[in-house]
């Protein structure tokens, strides 16, 4: 599970940096590396980064990272 969290966070950082480059400079690094924004490989990378973002969103709203056995999910 730690490996999945690390990969998801890494992909979210890559996505955030890419969007920062697009926003500030109009430059799409991921699209440029993988043959343009509309190339199949770039779309796959964008989709994987998007899935990592959804995973991160779920993790963001979890009670804590120690898991359901800690008992904090039922505390108020």
Secondary structure, DSSP 8 states (H G I E B T S, - for coil): -HHHHHHHHHHHHHHHHHHHHHHHHS--HHHHHTTSTTSHHHHHHHHHHHHHHHHHHHHHTSS-SS-GGGSGGG--
